[in-house]
Structure formats: structure tokens, C-alpha cells
Amino acid sequence: MSARTGLAAVALAGCVGAAALAGANVDKKPAPADDPYLWLEDVHGAKALEWVKAQNARSTAVLQADPDYRRDYDAILKVLDATDRIPYGELDHQYVFNFWQDAAHPKGIWRRTGITDYANAAPAWELLLDLDKLALDEHENWVWQGADCTPSLRRCLLTLSRGGGDAAVVREFDPQARAFVPGGFELAEAKSSITWLDEDTVVFGTDFGAGSMTSSGYPRVVKVWKRGEPMAQARTVYEGETSDVASSGVVFHDPAGTIALVQRAPSFFTSEYYLLGADGTTHKLPLPLGADLKGAQGRSLLFTLRDDWTPPGRAPIAKGSLIAYALPAAGAAEGTVAVLYVPDAHSSIDEVSAGRDAVYVSINHDVTGSIHAFRADGRGGWSETQLELPAAGSTKIVSTNTWGPEAQFRFESYTTPTTLYAFEGEGKPVAIKSLPARFDATNLATEQFFATSRDGTKVPYFVTRSRALTGPAPTVLYGYGGFEISLTPGYSANFGMLWLTRGGVYVVANIRGGGEYGPAWHQAALLQNRQKAYDDFQAVAADLVKRDITTPKQLGIMGGSNGGLLVSANMVERPELFGAVVCQVPLIDMIRYVHIGAGASWEAEYGDPDKPADRAWIMKYSPYQNVRKGKRYPPVFFVTATSDDRVTPVHARKMAARMEEQGHTVLFYENTDGGHAAAADHRQAAEMWALSFVYLKQMLGAG
């Protein structure tokens, strides 16, 4: 399996449903005495859970009593459990590995089939692990978090979480015997990073005890552990600083050999890279702090640049570019740099994935995508070919085979069901699987508009609605705007079935803070400029009203995680623009956020409220500190999960309690499982989304 690169392992998820590792609650400073809801920060405390139980009962009494709730729940669950879904997989040697959940396997099964057989309508899957049976046998609430296998595929490291939280256990598994390896590599529940160095050695970091974790709650110490030796004897090869976000091992395997690195992240958006030698020594690579590792092919490491960079003796390379850094040959002091792609003002790199024969890149132009293949010519140069795929939607890289010529991509739009394309390394990608239509999109259309933000910046957004609509209609505006994460066109059965086909309008805003136009688009809303993301969102809302697409009373807003911060901040700043709010697994108390969950790791995005200068700008928008009694806000529905150990349910709890005490219209629902996704299986996901859409219908008058 491919190595996990960059800070993907510690990222704040862009949308509800994304998964990543997270840090612990590291309280660096006493809580403010004037906060009456600090007791709700005791996530598993009896008093806090009693409050949650009462809130859940009140919310479900209102929403589940609605006759549309059961219909919506059943419709969502039917789609989630449908056996005609595309079984997305990971290409590895001759196999496609897939993790699958349905009604018969709510926790899921891990399986594989041959690449050729996978293209058939009904592949002959080989069952590797039944997670439902394992959970039953071991009396554990296991939730799948992924697998990492050796180059020979003889051993795999499985990551399993209790209840969907980010803290997880790691256990070595034998796919041939379909059993865990007695005495194999195993890590106790923690926020860990681990990957194979060779068939009998791993590079890893975990909680080794006092001083081994960063202030953000991630591993600080990287060790090499050989099979058969006690973990306590594993050799330390690198130690980062306590103030860092994390340090971890990153290993790439392909037919050309193995590249082993240590990645040290001083902040969320900066990294240092060290080549890990066979003798355990490390050599720092001469790369800028803003280089973002995307993969490797042969002896070249692939990076995108978050900042402009001028390598020694070379012309400047613009931020947002994709480069290949060829590791130094034996006896050479430094490697060489090749530029593969430089985006223009309307373009950005969305994804990068290296296969055996080519590096595949998803490139967006005004937020719609294409796939490009870059091939090394053996003389330090690279050729570029754009693959023939549909246009005017999202093109995503599903998987690339490090050990063969194969790659898989998908295409979708707001009204076009997803199609999976297989590519054999030459010719045209071939459609091999398509998602059946989940709703009738015959009379639906998507348009792209541009709103003008407060500072004059043009902000794109997509509107999907019925062609027959001629006046204002109930509308949901979705946004994120953070961590350089792009919101590209996607086929949503939920929005299609439960909103669009009932006369609603679905809008996605591509505001600053995201990655829709590369690093500059993200950096424009960092730190003291955070307000620009909110200005952009408000500009889109106002533009929707100006275009007669909706009215403020009919306009609902929705966002999760950083998007939950977005919608709650907008609710507090401009309540007159909105008719309802659905706020999912949010950050909200931005004065306390660095002491809650993995918050300390995101200081590079928001700033550190313990510093007076940063606190001054954070105080201007932090929803928890700015919500006021006596001011009219749109009704709001908070959705979170007890087991979310990344953002944690603390933010939503405290905001709901404060708003309720101030007399505002609030509903709150907290699932127990699911982690930052707020849902550990399809039933929980169906419940969360059915509650949300019933709420929007009730508040905005849709359906």
C-alpha cells in the first residue's frame, strides 16, 4: 500500500466523513474563570453526558417525529447500503483492495480481487477480514481506519479505532492466513504513525510516555523497530521539538527501491525532510519549509510548493508548482530539481499520485478538473499528457499502482453520477463502473457565478437547481474555506434526493481559505486575514439574494469542522442574511481551541489566542465570545459526536448551552460513535443526515 505523506495523517478534515489522526487535549493554560460552561469540556463526565442525553431527547422529539424523518432515513440508508455502489479500491501489485460496508456488514469487510476481475460487474472477492465478526469476538466497537502492507503483501498493518475516534490500535495481519500475526508488530491505542521500512522492520512513532508527544498531541520521537525485538529496544532515529506539530517516518517502495524519510512538521504548513540511512542516520534535504510532499517515483520525491522558491543556481519557481527532487547520486552533495507544472491564475493542483510509470495530477481550472500524466524521460526532463476524461466536473485520482502501469480515476458533477475509469498506462481511460442515478436530474442544471467580496475579490460558487425555478426558493449554502482544501463538484445522493428534487437549491461556495486557486487562495485568509473567508461567504449569500435565487428567510447554511466555524461565525456576524444553520462537528470557542482536542496543531491556520496580538484578531470573530443575548439569530442545529477526539464535541456543546441560556432557538444532537465523521456506520450516517434535512425543511419551508 502507498505511504501516507505530508501532514495528511494529522489534518483537520475538510468535510464530515474525512478521517485523520489527531492530537490529545493538551491544556497549556488555565481555563477562564468567567466561562460558565467549562464543565461541558469534561467530554465523558457524568454531568456533561446527562446534559447531552437531555439535549438529544429534545432534538429527536422534534425532528424524528416529523413524518419525513423516517422516509429520509430509509432513503439515505438504502443508498448507503446499496450493493450497486462503486467499490472503490487501492491498486497494489496484481490486486485491488477494498473496504466495504452494507446492511449485512455494518462495520465492514476488507477484501481483494484481481485487477482484471475487478472490471467485471461482479468480481470474485477474496475476504480478508470481517470486522463485524472481529468486533463481536473481541467485544470491541471496532471501526476501520486503514491498512498498510509490505511490498510482498505478506504482512499488513491494520489500524482499528474504538468507536471511530482518532486514537487507534495497530496490529499486524497475515492476509494469506487471514489472521493476526502472533507476536507481530502491535501498538496500543494512541495517536500513532507507523509504516513498513522492509518486510521485518517498521518506522513508527507513538506515545512512549512522558515527553514523547508534541504539544499538539502527536508523536515527537521516530524509531526503527525490528521484528522479534521488544518495542522498548526500538532504535530512536529522530526527535523533533515539543513545540512541533509532529514527526513521523515516511517510506516509499517501488521497483526502483526504497526511499525512507523522516518528516518533521514545525507547524501545520511547514515541514523539514530527512533522508533516513540504512545505519539509522538522517540527512536533511535542502528543500524549503513550504514544500508539501506528495509522493515518490524512482529516486525522485514529488512536492508542491506553498511558497515561491529559488533553488541555488536556478530561476524562481512559483508557489503552487509541482516539482520533482531527484535524490543525490552516490558521491553527490545535492539532488536536482525539475519543474513538472506551474499553474496559471485560474488553475491549481488538486491531487498528485505516483504510479510505476507516470505521475498523475488532478488539475482544476476555475474549480473544474482534468487529469494529467507526467513521465520522466530519463534525462531529468518530464513530458505531460492530458488524459481524455469528461469535462465540467470533478476529476479525481482514485488509485495508482506503484508496481504496475494501472491507474484509476473518477468523474462526477452535481448532476452526473460518478463513473470510475481504468487506465492501463497508454491509450484512453476506459469506464468500468458507474454509479446508478440516485435521483432524477433531468430538469436540474448547474451554473457557476462569481460574487464580489468586500475587498473586490471575485469568489466563485456553484448553483444547482431545477430549470423550472423562476423565483426565490429554499436554498442550502455549503462552505468550508480552510486548510487549502478545495470544494469541487460532487454527486450527492442526499442533496439530490432530499433537497434538489423537492424544489430546493444547492449552492457550494469556493471561498478563500480553501485551495481552489492554490496556496495563494488559502493564504489570503490565514491568521489575521481570517475574516476574508467570512466576507467571501457573506458576499455569496448576498449575491444569491441579488440574483433572486433565494431570500434571507429561505437561505440555510451548512458546514462541518472548519466549515462549522465558518457557518457559526457567519451566523453571529450577519444573522440577517440567513434563515437557518446546520453546524456539524465545529470549532467555535476560538479562544480555548488550542487547549481542546488537536487544536494546538492548527495555530498556523488560526493563530494562537494565548498571544495578545493573535487574540485580538481572533476575538473579533470567535462565535462563542461574540454571540449575544437580545440579538436575533437564525435557528441553529448543532451536530457532533462524543468520540470525536480531533475537534471534540466541546465546541458545539458550549455554544449550544450558551445560546440556549441567552434565549436563542437551538437544537443539539451528539452521536456517541463516529469520531470526527459523527457517524461510525451507515445507520448513524443516515440518522445524522436525515435529522439535518428534516431540520432544514422545517426551518426553510422546503419539500
LUMMARTOR-60077 format. One line per field, with one value per residue (C-alpha): residue number from 1; residue in one letter; x, y, z. Coordinates in steps of 0.02 Angstrom, whole numbers, plus 50000, padded with zeros to 5 digits. Each point is the difference from the previous one (the first is absolute). Example, Ala and Ser with C-alpha at 12.3 -4.5 7.8 and 13.67 -1.06 7.14 Angstrom:
<nodes>
pos: [1,2]
code: [A,S]
xx: [50615,50069]
yy: [49775,50172]
zz: [50390,49967]
</nodes>
This chain:
<nodes>
pos: [1,2,3,4,5,6,7,8,9,10,11,12,13,14,15,16,17,18,19,20,21,22,23,24,25,26,27,28,29,30,31,32,33,34,35,36,37,38,39,40,41,42,43,44,45,46,47,48,49,50,51,52,53,54,55,56,57,58,59,60,61,62,63,64,65,66,67,68,69,70,71,72,73,74,75,76,77,78,79,80,81,82,83,84,85,86,87,88,89,90,91,92,93,94,95,96,97,98,99,100,101,102,103,104,105,106,107,108,109,110,111,112,113,114,115,116,117,118,119,120,121,122,123,124,125,126,127,128,129,130,131,132,133,134,135,136,137,138,139,140,141,142,143,144,145,146,147,148,149,150,151,152,153,154,155,156,157,158,159,160,161,162,163,164,165,166,167,168,169,170,171,172,173,174,175,176,177,178,179,180,181,182,183,184,185,186,187,188,189,190,191,192,193,194,195,196,197,198,199,200,201,202,203,204,205,206,207,208,209,210,211,212,213,214,215,216,217,218,219,220,221,222,223,224,225,226,227,228,229,230,231,232,233,234,235,236,237,238,239,240,241,242,243,244,245,246,247,248,249,250,251,252,253,254,255,256,257,258,259,260,261,262,263,264,265,266,267,268,269,270,271,272,273,274,275,276,277,278,279,280,281,282,283,284,285,286,287,288,289,290,291,292,293,294,295,296,297,298,299,300,301,302,303,304,305,306,307,308,309,310,311,312,313,314,315,316,317,318,319,320,321,322,323,324,325,326,327,328,329,330,331,332,333,334,335,336,337,338,339,340,341,342,343,344,345,346,347,348,349,350,351,352,353,354,355,356,357,358,359,360,361,362,363,364,365,366,367,368,369,370,371,372,373,374,375,376,377,378,379,380,381,382,383,384,385,386,387,388,389,390,391,392,393,394,395,396,397,398,399,400,401,402,403,404,405,406,407,408,409,410,411,412,413,414,415,416,417,418,419,420,421,422,423,424,425,426,427,428,429,430,431,432,433,434,435,436,437,438,439,440,441,442,443,444,445,446,447,448,449,450,451,452,453,454,455,456,457,458,459,460,461,462,463,464,465,466,467,468,469,470,471,472,473,474,475,476,477,478,479,480,481,482,483,484,485,486,487,488,489,490,491,492,493,494,495,496,497,498,499,500,501,502,503,504,505,506,507,508,509,510,511,512,513,514,515,516,517,518,519,520,521,522,523,524,525,526,527,528,529,530,531,532,533,534,535,536,537,538,539,540,541,542,543,544,545,546,547,548,549,550,551,552,553,554,555,556,557,558,559,560,561,562,563,564,565,566,567,568,569,570,571,572,573,574,575,576,577,578,579,580,581,582,583,584,585,586,587,588,589,590,591,592,593,594,595,596,597,598,599,600,601,602,603,604,605,606,607,608,609,610,611,612,613,614,615,616,617,618,619,620,621,622,623,624,625,626,627,628,629,630,631,632,633,634,635,636,637,638,639,640,641,642,643,644,645,646,647,648,649,650,651,652,653,654,655,656,657,658,659,660,661,662,663,664,665,666,667,668,669,670,671,672,673,674,675,676,677,678,679,680,681,682,683,684,685,686,687,688,689,690,691,692,693,694,695,696,697,698,699,700,701,702,703]
code: [M,S,A,R,T,G,L,A,A,V,A,L,A,G,C,V,G,A,A,A,L,A,G,A,N,V,D,K,K,P,A,P,A,D,D,P,Y,L,W,L,E,D,V,H,G,A,K,A,L,E,W,V,K,A,Q,N,A,R,S,T,A,V,L,Q,A,D,P,D,Y,R,R,D,Y,D,A,I,L,K,V,L,D,A,T,D,R,I,P,Y,G,E,L,D,H,Q,Y,V,F,N,F,W,Q,D,A,A,H,P,K,G,I,W,R,R,T,G,I,T,D,Y,A,N,A,A,P,A,W,E,L,L,L,D,L,D,K,L,A,L,D,E,H,E,N,W,V,W,Q,G,A,D,C,T,P,S,L,R,R,C,L,L,T,L,S,R,G,G,G,D,A,A,V,V,R,E,F,D,P,Q,A,R,A,F,V,P,G,G,F,E,L,A,E,A,K,S,S,I,T,W,L,D,E,D,T,V,V,F,G,T,D,F,G,A,G,S,M,T,S,S,G,Y,P,R,V,V,K,V,W,K,R,G,E,P,M,A,Q,A,R,T,V,Y,E,G,E,T,S,D,V,A,S,S,G,V,V,F,H,D,P,A,G,T,I,A,L,V,Q,R,A,P,S,F,F,T,S,E,Y,Y,L,L,G,A,D,G,T,T,H,K,L,P,L,P,L,G,A,D,L,K,G,A,Q,G,R,S,L,L,F,T,L,R,D,D,W,T,P,P,G,R,A,P,I,A,K,G,S,L,I,A,Y,A,L,P,A,A,G,A,A,E,G,T,V,A,V,L,Y,V,P,D,A,H,S,S,I,D,E,V,S,A,G,R,D,A,V,Y,V,S,I,N,H,D,V,T,G,S,I,H,A,F,R,A,D,G,R,G,G,W,S,E,T,Q,L,E,L,P,A,A,G,S,T,K,I,V,S,T,N,T,W,G,P,E,A,Q,F,R,F,E,S,Y,T,T,P,T,T,L,Y,A,F,E,G,E,G,K,P,V,A,I,K,S,L,P,A,R,F,D,A,T,N,L,A,T,E,Q,F,F,A,T,S,R,D,G,T,K,V,P,Y,F,V,T,R,S,R,A,L,T,G,P,A,P,T,V,L,Y,G,Y,G,G,F,E,I,S,L,T,P,G,Y,S,A,N,F,G,M,L,W,L,T,R,G,G,V,Y,V,V,A,N,I,R,G,G,G,E,Y,G,P,A,W,H,Q,A,A,L,L,Q,N,R,Q,K,A,Y,D,D,F,Q,A,V,A,A,D,L,V,K,R,D,I,T,T,P,K,Q,L,G,I,M,G,G,S,N,G,G,L,L,V,S,A,N,M,V,E,R,P,E,L,F,G,A,V,V,C,Q,V,P,L,I,D,M,I,R,Y,V,H,I,G,A,G,A,S,W,E,A,E,Y,G,D,P,D,K,P,A,D,R,A,W,I,M,K,Y,S,P,Y,Q,N,V,R,K,G,K,R,Y,P,P,V,F,F,V,T,A,T,S,D,D,R,V,T,P,V,H,A,R,K,M,A,A,R,M,E,E,Q,G,H,T,V,L,F,Y,E,N,T,D,G,G,H,A,A,A,A,D,H,R,Q,A,A,E,M,W,A,L,S,F,V,Y,L,K,Q,M,L,G,A,G]
xx: [50000,50056,50086,49907,50082,50011,49885,49854,50015,49967,49884,49840,49872,49926,49827,49898,50057,50183,50122,50168,50102,49987,50079,49949,49926,50154,49950,50142,49910,49868,49823,49919,49901,49860,49949,49845,50004,50174,49921,49944,50184,50002,49958,49954,49948,49835,49928,50047,49930,49837,49987,50034,49868,49870,50047,49992,49829,49933,50072,49945,49825,49986,50086,49965,49816,49994,49920,50141,50133,49970,49979,50163,50093,49944,50045,50175,50033,49940,50127,50140,49969,49965,50099,50013,50118,50173,50119,50146,50165,50187,50109,50146,50099,49870,49860,49865,49973,49831,49914,49812,49850,49818,49847,50077,50167,49967,50177,50072,50106,50175,50022,50098,49984,50109,50014,49928,49858,49961,49939,49862,49826,50014,50182,50049,50054,50117,49948,50148,49917,49821,50001,49826,50055,50161,49906,49879,50135,50107,49856,50070,49914,50128,49997,50113,50138,50104,50137,50183,50082,50178,50062,49979,49822,50043,49966,49889,49980,49817,49941,49842,49911,49882,49840,50074,50115,50169,50098,50022,50086,50115,50017,50098,49894,50041,49884,50042,49953,49865,50055,50097,50183,50041,50139,49995,50014,49866,49967,49884,49863,50081,50024,50136,50087,50074,50056,50109,50186,50020,49916,50061,50024,49885,50027,49880,49955,49876,49972,50157,49959,50041,50084,49975,49855,49993,49896,49875,49984,50091,50159,50160,50119,50029,50071,50050,49934,50059,49896,50026,50072,49900,49931,50101,50158,49947,50135,49964,50047,49926,49928,49901,49960,49859,49931,49988,49841,50075,50143,49973,50080,49951,50055,49975,50022,50002,50097,50145,50024,49954,50007,49989,49973,49964,49882,50003,49856,50042,49826,49850,50059,50188,50110,50181,50049,50143,50064,50010,50154,50019,50108,49864,50080,49900,50051,49898,49943,50025,49816,49896,49890,49846,50036,49853,50047,49881,50088,50149,50045,50165,50130,49897,49894,49848,49951,49881,50060,49902,50118,50109,50171,50164,50115,50187,50055,49825,49860,49858,49860,49825,49895,49873,50123,50035,50184,50103,50152,50119,50099,50188,50095,50139,50136,49894,49966,49827,49860,49925,49833,49882,49840,49854,49858,49973,49817,49929,49887,49845,50077,50060,50062,49869,50081,50164,50030,50152,49981,50139,50009,49924,49956,49815,49937,49822,50001,49854,49962,49868,49956,49968,50126,50109,50130,50177,50136,50182,50138,50186,50107,50153,50101,49925,49854,49815,49864,49817,49842,49820,49891,49833,49867,49835,50005,49899,50010,50123,50138,50077,50142,49931,50160,50163,50101,50179,50039,49911,49936,49823,49911,49819,49906,49824,49891,49843,49902,49856,49877,50106,50023,50178,50088,50160,50131,50142,50161,50129,50140,49967,49851,49841,49927,49855,49840,49983,49872,49864,49891,49815,49903,49935,49882,49922,50115,49914,49935,50146,50139,50161,50066,50157,49990,50125,49960,50101,50070,50028,50177,49949,50055,49893,49941,49932,49851,49893,49809,49903,49810,49850,49994,49817,50037,49963,50008,50072,50002,50061,50190,50143,50168,50148,50177,50167,50137,50152,50159,50021,49858,49899,49813,49980,49840,49936,49850,49901,49857,49947,49983,49925,49867,49956,50024,50020,49858,49886,50024,50151,50158,50174,50146,50185,50112,50184,50058,50177,50086,49970,50115,49892,50131,50152,50103,49970,49811,50028,50127,49887,49890,50132,50025,49957,49915,49874,49858,50023,49931,49846,49986,50003,49863,49892,50030,49936,49847,49962,50029,49874,49869,50049,49979,49827,50055,49944,49955,50082,49855,50020,50189,50075,50186,50094,50180,50103,50162,50085,49840,49907,50104,49959,49812,49996,50109,49889,49844,50068,50069,49858,49846,49884,50069,49944,49844,50077,50169,50059,50168,50091,50148,50055,50137,49915,50091,50153,50070,50010,50025,50188,49961,49864,50030,50132,49979,50181,50050,49896,50084,50076,49823,49916,50135,50032,49870,50122,50103,49925,50021,49918,49864,49951,49954,49926,49886,49922,49922,50001,49816,49996,50065,49893,49828,49885,49840,49864,50063,49897,50091,49936,49953,50148,50023,50165,50057,50153,50068,50063,50140,50068,50173,50060,49887,49900,49816,50051,49979,49824,49947,50057,49927,49833,49993,50046,49875,49863,50034,49991,49828,50045,49921,50118,49998,50147,50037,50154,50033,50106,50105,50075,50143,50019,49883,49861,49948,50087,49888,49864,49857,50081,50038,49820,49939,50112,49953,49814,49996,50090,49887,49841,50063,50036,49829,49915,50098,50003,49834,50066,49919]
yy: [50000,50177,50099,50139,50163,50178,50049,49898,49895,50146,50110,50082,49918,50105,49926,49889,49824,50029,49904,50044,49982,50131,50062,49991,50135,50092,50137,50126,50137,50008,50022,50171,50018,50095,49855,49921,49849,49933,49846,49948,49980,49843,49896,49839,50078,49942,50176,50043,49838,50026,50170,49916,49868,50133,50102,49847,49954,50175,50006,49827,50033,50148,49928,49814,50034,50083,49878,50037,49940,49813,50020,50098,49880,49849,50084,50046,49830,49912,50097,49976,49812,49978,49858,50093,50131,50012,49898,50121,49916,50017,49930,49899,49879,49887,50041,50125,50013,50063,50036,49976,50037,49954,49938,49828,50073,50162,50008,49939,49870,50017,49905,49990,49940,49998,50160,49915,49920,50167,50070,49868,50041,49872,49974,49843,50082,49913,50039,50052,50065,50010,50147,49961,49826,50066,50130,49867,49875,50129,50098,50160,50140,49994,50129,49976,50130,49922,49877,50014,49846,49949,49999,49810,50015,49863,50111,50151,50124,50026,50156,49979,50129,49975,50091,50102,50112,50046,49911,49824,49833,49924,49812,49896,49891,49854,50015,49824,49920,50133,50018,50115,49955,49929,50104,50118,50188,50078,50173,50038,50129,50169,50132,49907,49998,49839,49932,49860,50029,49821,49833,49986,50181,50147,50186,50068,50126,49983,50049,49931,50092,50169,50117,49892,50100,50177,50136,49965,49821,49909,49894,50099,49851,49888,49825,49849,49836,49829,49843,49895,50134,50081,50171,50073,49954,50090,50121,50186,50080,50173,50115,50156,50146,49999,50157,49913,49929,49828,49894,49839,49874,49998,49854,49974,49831,49971,49893,50124,49969,50081,50181,50024,50172,50085,50147,50131,50125,50156,50065,49937,50074,49979,49846,49946,49839,49885,49854,49850,49895,49813,50034,50104,50169,50143,50128,50158,50033,50177,50040,50150,49987,50024,49845,49880,49818,49913,49838,49921,49915,49912,50110,50159,50077,50100,50162,50144,50170,50107,50146,50067,49916,50037,49847,50038,50044,49990,50115,50031,49871,50066,49944,49867,49914,49813,49953,49841,49995,49864,49934,50022,49864,49912,50127,50151,50135,50053,49936,50083,50089,49984,50102,49895,50126,50185,50052,50161,50121,49894,49829,49895,49826,49898,49829,49914,49812,49906,49837,49889,50082,50173,50134,50042,50172,50063,50182,50119,50148,50115,49854,49869,49863,49902,49862,50019,49866,50051,49880,50013,49992,49930,50159,50109,50060,49959,49988,50045,49922,50045,49845,49991,50013,50096,50186,50122,49900,49923,49883,49906,49875,49843,49897,49972,49840,50019,49827,50005,50115,50014,50152,50039,50166,50058,50135,50076,50162,50065,49915,49862,49838,49945,49896,49903,49995,49875,50048,49874,50126,50039,50039,50069,49970,49877,50012,49839,50041,50132,50049,49984,50163,50025,50141,50069,50138,50021,50174,50054,50116,50064,50175,50086,50179,50121,50111,50155,49996,50152,50028,49979,49819,49895,49844,49852,49897,49864,50002,49840,50014,49955,50080,50039,50114,50181,50083,49982,49826,49914,49989,49916,50088,49886,50057,49957,50128,49934,49893,50017,49875,50022,49970,49932,49942,49838,49886,49998,49878,50084,50174,49929,49891,50105,50176,50032,49888,50081,50173,50054,50085,49936,50123,49968,50151,49992,50131,50049,49891,49851,49938,50034,50118,49928,50056,50187,49973,49911,50122,50149,49947,49942,50066,50186,49989,49867,50122,49997,49822,50061,50153,49886,49889,50150,50070,49837,50005,50179,49958,49858,50122,50130,49871,49955,49821,50007,50116,50015,49908,49858,49990,49865,49975,49840,49957,49875,50010,50160,50023,49993,50147,50086,49985,50041,50155,50057,49967,50114,50135,50014,49914,50100,49908,49826,49903,49845,49922,49819,49998,49833,49945,50183,50105,50146,50054,50070,50073,49826,49896,49971,49912,49889,49842,50023,50188,50044,49924,50129,50157,50030,50015,50105,50068,49975,50084,49992,50133,50174,50052,49841,50006,50174,49943,49834,50088,50097,49845,49859,49950,49944,50167,50106,49923,50120,49994,50109,49986,49902,49852,49871,49833,49883,49811,49936,49824,49920,49837,49950,49897,50144,50017,50119,50153,49917,50035,50137,50145,49954,49960,50166,50104,49911,50023,50184,50037,49905,50097,50162,49952,49957,49860,49852,49813,49887,49820,49901,49826,49888,49919,50054,50113,50156,49925,49999,49829,49832,49902,50025,50002,50140,50095,49981,50063,50153,50052,49962,50109,50139,49999,49992,50148,50099,49958,50057,50162,50048,49931,49877,49838]
zz: [50000,49973,50136,50088,49955,50063,50141,49934,50156,50115,49896,50054,49887,49862,50007,50115,49961,49970,50113,50074,50157,50134,50158,50180,50108,50059,50120,50002,50095,50136,49934,50019,50160,49914,49888,50078,49886,50033,50078,49826,49953,50107,49847,50093,50164,50075,50013,49821,49931,50093,49915,49832,50033,50038,49846,49888,50067,49967,49824,49946,50069,49882,49848,50004,50028,49830,49876,49877,50120,49978,49812,49989,50115,49899,49835,50059,50077,49843,49897,50126,50009,49814,49923,49834,50075,49923,50109,49995,50033,50010,49862,50067,49891,49916,50122,50039,50189,50059,50166,49985,50113,49969,50093,50025,50053,50095,50069,49837,49914,49928,49838,49838,49822,49843,49898,49846,50097,50084,49834,49996,50061,50141,50050,50094,50162,50121,50179,50108,50159,50063,50119,50067,50051,50075,50102,50061,50042,50091,50079,49925,49903,49860,49861,49848,49977,49862,49951,49949,49922,49963,49820,49997,50068,50126,50150,50032,50141,50040,50093,50103,50105,50144,49955,49858,50098,49930,50135,49934,50023,49868,49975,49875,49886,49884,49848,49940,50166,50028,50179,50112,50021,50172,50075,49852,49998,50109,50072,50143,49978,49964,49868,49907,49832,49931,49832,49932,49972,49937,50025,50179,50053,50033,50024,50129,50131,50141,50180,50084,50162,50073,49877,49846,49927,49933,50078,49861,50060,49858,50001,50024,49998,49848,50025,49897,50068,49939,50005,50154,50112,50141,49954,50143,49904,49841,49942,50006,49834,50022,50132,49957,50113,50126,49917,49830,49929,49969,49938,49903,49886,49816,49891,49813,49915,49812,49875,50007,50186,50166,50055,50188,50074,50164,49987,50134,50001,50100,49955,49906,49834,50015,49997,50001,49914,50051,49899,50115,49968,50023,50152,50082,49966,49926,49870,49979,49821,49931,49973,50054,50153,49890,49893,50018,49969,49880,49958,49915,49838,49978,50084,49987,50137,49945,50083,49975,50060,50121,49972,49861,50000,49916,50007,49998,49825,49929,49946,50125,50008,50036,50146,49953,49882,49995,50008,50000,50112,49940,50149,49987,49911,50094,50038,49952,50129,49941,49893,49847,49980,49852,49979,49938,50005,50037,50019,49929,50093,49968,50036,50146,50039,50091,50017,49959,49995,49935,49906,49937,49829,50022,50125,49990,50047,50017,49945,50026,49889,50077,50116,49864,49970,49880,50021,49936,49988,50021,49946,50034,49843,50090,49968,50136,49894,50008,49867,50031,49927,50041,50010,49911,50134,50010,50037,50105,50160,50123,49944,50146,50015,50081,50001,49909,49997,50059,49932,49833,49861,50066,50068,50040,49994,50028,49926,50073,50008,50103,49881,49921,50097,50029,49868,50035,49863,49982,49914,49941,49979,49817,49889,50077,50173,49988,50103,50099,50134,50018,50145,49956,50010,50176,49951,49842,49938,49833,50040,50110,49944,50078,49970,50061,50060,50076,50149,50043,50176,50110,49934,49818,49980,49883,50092,49899,50052,49923,49999,49962,49983,49894,49829,50035,50148,49959,50170,50174,50076,50158,49984,50091,49987,50043,50034,50079,49966,50090,49999,49811,49973,49840,49981,49824,49914,50076,49977,50163,50013,50162,49925,49841,50079,50151,49938,49813,49942,50129,49928,50101,49939,50043,50000,50031,50034,49953,50124,50046,50128,49886,49863,49848,49929,50085,50150,49972,50013,50165,50069,49963,50148,50124,50176,50013,49830,50053,49982,49811,49994,50093,49889,49848,50069,50042,49825,49924,50112,49949,49817,50009,50062,49870,49861,50068,50031,50181,50144,50170,50082,49877,50009,50110,50025,50038,50041,50098,50099,49942,49900,50164,50058,49836,50017,50186,49973,49858,50103,50137,49883,49874,50071,49886,49849,50051,50044,50079,50044,50006,50091,50000,50109,50012,50074,50088,50158,49914,50161,50075,49843,50024,50165,49928,49898,49866,49997,50035,49832,49906,50064,49828,49931,50134,50114,50185,50111,50146,49910,50023,49818,49934,50132,49942,49824,50056,50124,49857,49924,50129,50006,50181,50063,49883,50012,50094,50098,49927,49821,49875,49922,49877,50078,50010,50010,50070,49957,50081,50074,50171,49923,49895,50077,49865,50016,50141,50040,50123,49878,49946,50179,50071,49859,50008,50189,49990,49861,50089,50160,49900,49934,49820,49898,50012,49972,50043,49959,50052,49935,50110,49863,49836,50051,49894,49869,50131,49932,50016,49883,49871,50126,50098,49840,49943,50168,49998,49823,50022,50155,49906,49847,50103,50098,49842,49931,50159,50011,49815,49939,49870,49945]
</nodes>
